[in-house]
Amino acid sequence: MGDPMMPLLWSSKSLRHLASELNQQGHQVSHTTVGVLLEELGYSLQSTHKTRDVETHPDRNSQFEFINSKAQAFMNEK
């Protein structure tokens, strides 16, 4: 979560933070509208905290780097 330019960083933002970012980019939208739109697109909100203790996978960072590289490649194709 350290690189602010990673495209997947948006997936960890709250509805209020998403709405704020979108407003800064010129899109007038409220956090409730963001929630409705995401739900219509089939996305679901995640818990803001761990609900159970789970050991960290040893390859956790490399998994995120792999996912981010795939997302970055997809975005570059557009």
Z-matrix of the N, CA and C atoms (Angstrom, degrees):
N
C 1 1.448
C 2 1.518 1 110.68
N 3 1.326 2 117.62 1 7.58
C 4 1.450 3 119.74 2 -174.93
C 5 1.512 4 115.47 3 -78.33
N 6 1.334 5 119.74 4 -28.65
C 7 1.456 6 122.17 5 -175.50
C 8 1.523 7 110.08 6 -91.25
N 9 1.355 8 118.27 7 111.15
C 10 1.469 9 120.30 8 -176.85
C 11 1.518 10 113.36 9 -69.21
N 12 1.323 11 118.75 10 -10.81
C 13 1.456 12 121.11 11 -179.61
C 14 1.525 13 112.58 12 -92.79
N 15 1.320 14 118.23 13 -3.61
C 16 1.456 15 120.82 14 179.00
C 17 1.526 16 109.23 15 -66.29
N 18 1.332 17 117.99 16 129.84
C 19 1.462 18 119.54 17 -177.47
C 20 1.522 19 113.14 18 -64.07
N 21 1.319 20 118.74 19 -25.73
C 22 1.455 21 120.83 20 -178.52
C 23 1.521 22 112.42 21 -78.77
N 24 1.328 23 117.35 22 -7.67
C 25 1.451 24 119.89 23 178.89
C 26 1.526 25 110.63 24 -62.72
N 27 1.327 26 118.12 25 -28.92
C 28 1.459 27 121.40 26 178.18
C 29 1.513 28 110.72 27 -61.49
N 30 1.323 29 117.80 28 -27.60
C 31 1.461 30 119.94 29 -176.94
C 32 1.523 31 112.75 30 -72.02
N 33 1.319 32 117.72 31 -10.81
C 34 1.458 33 119.61 32 -179.93
C 35 1.527 34 112.55 33 -105.93
N 36 1.315 35 117.59 34 6.41
C 37 1.463 36 120.98 35 -179.16
C 38 1.525 37 110.71 36 -85.94
N 39 1.319 38 115.57 37 149.78
C 40 1.462 39 120.88 38 174.69
C 41 1.526 40 108.67 39 -75.00
N 42 1.336 41 116.14 40 166.08
C 43 1.461 42 119.97 41 178.13
C 44 1.523 43 111.21 42 -59.81
N 45 1.319 44 116.79 43 -39.00
C 46 1.475 45 120.21 44 179.23
C 47 1.524 46 111.13 45 -65.88
N 48 1.337 47 117.46 46 -40.49
C 49 1.461 48 119.97 47 178.28
C 50 1.534 49 111.12 48 -68.33
N 51 1.328 50 116.95 49 -39.31
C 52 1.463 51 119.98 50 176.83
C 53 1.526 52 110.45 51 -61.26
N 54 1.329 53 116.41 52 -46.31
C 55 1.464 54 120.55 53 179.63
C 56 1.524 55 110.66 54 -61.71
N 57 1.322 56 117.05 55 -41.34
C 58 1.465 57 121.02 56 179.06
C 59 1.530 58 111.22 57 -62.36
N 60 1.326 59 116.81 58 -45.73
C 61 1.468 60 121.41 59 178.47
C 62 1.526 61 110.85 60 -61.59
N 63 1.331 62 116.29 61 -43.74
C 64 1.464 63 120.32 62 179.93
C 65 1.524 64 111.17 63 -65.29
N 66 1.334 65 117.09 64 -39.19
C 67 1.465 66 120.19 65 176.57
C 68 1.520 67 111.60 66 -62.69
N 69 1.327 68 116.44 67 -38.62
C 70 1.474 69 120.32 68 178.07
C 71 1.525 70 111.27 69 -65.34
N 72 1.328 71 116.63 70 -26.22
C 73 1.464 72 121.04 71 178.73
C 74 1.529 73 112.08 72 -89.95
N 75 1.346 74 116.87 73 5.88
C 76 1.453 75 121.01 74 175.28
C 77 1.516 76 115.75 75 96.64
N 78 1.321 77 117.78 76 7.66
C 79 1.463 78 121.42 77 178.58
C 80 1.528 79 108.12 78 -101.57
N 81 1.319 80 117.64 79 114.00
C 82 1.454 81 120.67 80 -179.97
C 83 1.525 82 109.02 81 -82.15
N 84 1.316 83 115.59 82 106.94
C 85 1.459 84 121.05 83 -176.55
C 86 1.527 85 109.14 84 -150.48
N 87 1.326 86 116.31 85 144.45
C 88 1.468 87 120.87 86 177.74
C 89 1.523 88 109.64 87 -94.37
N 90 1.325 89 115.12 88 165.91
C 91 1.465 90 119.25 89 179.29
C 92 1.522 91 110.98 90 -65.69
N 93 1.339 92 117.18 91 -31.51
C 94 1.460 93 118.46 92 178.67
C 95 1.522 94 111.36 93 -69.32
N 96 1.321 95 116.44 94 -37.60
C 97 1.469 96 120.15 95 177.46
C 98 1.520 97 110.69 96 -65.98
N 99 1.327 98 117.03 97 -40.20
C 100 1.464 99 120.81 98 177.02
C 101 1.525 100 109.54 99 -58.90
N 102 1.326 101 116.72 100 -43.53
C 103 1.461 102 120.89 101 179.20
C 104 1.517 103 112.29 102 -62.63
N 105 1.325 104 116.40 103 -43.49
C 106 1.475 105 120.64 104 179.12
C 107 1.524 106 110.47 105 -63.50
N 108 1.337 107 116.52 106 -45.63
C 109 1.466 108 120.34 107 -179.18
C 110 1.526 109 111.86 108 -63.35
N 111 1.310 110 116.95 109 -42.51
C 112 1.465 111 120.04 110 178.72
C 113 1.520 112 111.15 111 -64.42
N 114 1.335 113 116.37 112 -40.29
C 115 1.467 114 119.81 113 178.52
C 116 1.530 115 110.42 114 -64.29
N 117 1.346 116 117.06 115 -41.03
C 118 1.462 117 120.82 116 178.20
C 119 1.526 118 111.91 117 -62.60
N 120 1.329 119 115.83 118 -29.38
C 121 1.467 120 120.82 119 179.24
C 122 1.523 121 112.37 120 -85.52
N 123 1.334 122 116.32 121 -0.22
C 124 1.456 123 119.96 122 176.35
C 125 1.518 124 115.21 123 92.68
N 126 1.331 125 117.82 124 10.37
C 127 1.455 126 120.84 125 178.22
C 128 1.520 127 109.87 126 -88.40
N 129 1.320 128 116.42 127 153.28
C 130 1.453 129 120.66 128 177.02
C 131 1.520 130 109.07 129 -126.59
N 132 1.324 131 114.99 130 152.02
C 133 1.459 132 120.14 131 178.92
C 134 1.514 133 109.70 132 -78.25
N 135 1.313 134 114.84 133 148.94
C 136 1.456 135 121.08 134 179.72
C 137 1.519 136 109.12 135 -107.59
N 138 1.306 137 115.71 136 157.74
C 139 1.452 138 122.04 137 177.54
C 140 1.522 139 109.87 138 -63.82
N 141 1.325 140 116.80 139 149.18
C 142 1.457 141 120.96 140 179.84
C 143 1.526 142 112.77 141 -86.34
N 144 1.328 143 117.04 142 -0.25
C 145 1.466 144 120.29 143 179.56
C 146 1.517 145 109.02 144 -148.74
N 147 1.314 146 114.27 145 163.43
C 148 1.458 147 118.68 146 177.69
C 149 1.520 148 109.02 147 -69.76
N 150 1.308 149 115.70 148 130.73
C 151 1.459 150 119.10 149 -179.15
C 152 1.517 151 111.79 150 -91.87
N 153 1.322 152 116.82 151 -13.71
C 154 1.457 153 120.31 152 177.17
C 155 1.518 154 108.33 153 -152.53
N 156 1.297 155 116.63 154 155.03
C 157 1.460 156 120.79 155 179.49
C 158 1.520 157 109.32 156 -77.60
N 159 1.310 158 115.28 157 122.48
C 160 1.456 159 121.24 158 178.65
C 161 1.523 160 107.24 159 -130.81
N 162 1.322 161 115.78 160 133.61
C 163 1.455 162 118.76 161 177.80
C 164 1.522 163 109.81 162 -67.55
N 165 1.319 164 117.04 163 142.65
C 166 1.450 165 121.77 164 178.17
C 167 1.523 166 109.27 165 -72.00
N 168 1.319 167 115.32 166 132.69
C 169 1.462 168 121.00 167 178.06
C 170 1.526 169 108.34 168 -67.26
N 171 1.337 170 118.76 169 138.86
C 172 1.466 171 120.67 170 -177.21
C 173 1.521 172 113.30 171 -62.09
N 174 1.331 173 118.38 172 -26.33
C 175 1.465 174 121.21 173 -179.67
C 176 1.522 175 112.20 174 -101.83
N 177 1.336 176 117.06 175 23.25
C 178 1.455 177 121.24 176 -174.34
C 179 1.528 178 111.82 177 -55.53
N 180 1.317 179 118.76 178 -49.00
C 181 1.455 180 121.53 179 -177.92
C 182 1.521 181 111.20 180 -64.42
N 183 1.318 182 117.91 181 -42.64
C 184 1.465 183 119.78 182 -179.71
C 185 1.526 184 110.87 183 -66.35
N 186 1.341 185 117.04 184 -31.05
C 187 1.463 186 120.06 185 176.26
C 188 1.521 187 110.21 186 -64.39
N 189 1.331 188 117.42 187 -45.33
C 190 1.455 189 120.85 188 178.64
C 191 1.527 190 111.36 189 -64.90
N 192 1.320 191 116.94 190 -39.85
C 193 1.465 192 120.10 191 178.21
C 194 1.524 193 110.77 192 -63.53
N 195 1.323 194 118.03 193 -39.74
C 196 1.462 195 122.12 194 178.35
C 197 1.531 196 110.27 195 -63.97
N 198 1.334 197 116.63 196 -47.88
C 199 1.463 198 120.71 197 179.91
C 200 1.521 199 110.31 198 -61.68
N 201 1.329 200 116.93 199 -42.39
C 202 1.455 201 120.47 200 179.94
C 203 1.526 202 111.23 201 -64.46
N 204 1.332 203 118.01 202 -40.03
C 205 1.468 204 120.06 203 179.57
C 206 1.524 205 110.73 204 -64.89
N 207 1.335 206 117.35 205 -36.96
C 208 1.468 207 120.99 206 177.50
C 209 1.533 208 110.23 207 -66.60
N 210 1.333 209 116.94 208 -43.16
C 211 1.469 210 120.79 209 178.83
C 212 1.525 211 109.93 210 -64.12
N 213 1.329 212 117.29 211 -41.41
C 214 1.462 213 121.82 212 -179.52
C 215 1.536 214 109.62 213 -64.96
N 216 1.335 215 117.95 214 -42.62
C 217 1.464 216 121.46 215 178.64
C 218 1.521 217 110.74 216 -62.74
N 219 1.326 218 117.30 217 -41.77
C 220 1.467 219 121.34 218 178.23
C 221 1.524 220 110.45 219 -62.09
N 222 1.324 221 116.69 220 -44.07
C 223 1.473 222 120.27 221 -179.19
C 224 1.525 223 111.41 222 -66.85
N 225 1.332 224 117.76 223 -32.76
C 226 1.465 225 121.61 224 179.57
C 227 1.525 226 111.98 225 -71.64
N 228 1.339 227 117.49 226 -23.50
C 229 1.455 228 121.03 227 179.95
C 230 1.511 229 112.39 228 -73.90
N 231 1.307 230 117.59 229 -21.63
C 232 1.475 231 121.58 230 -177.47
C 233 1.497 232 112.36 231 -73.73
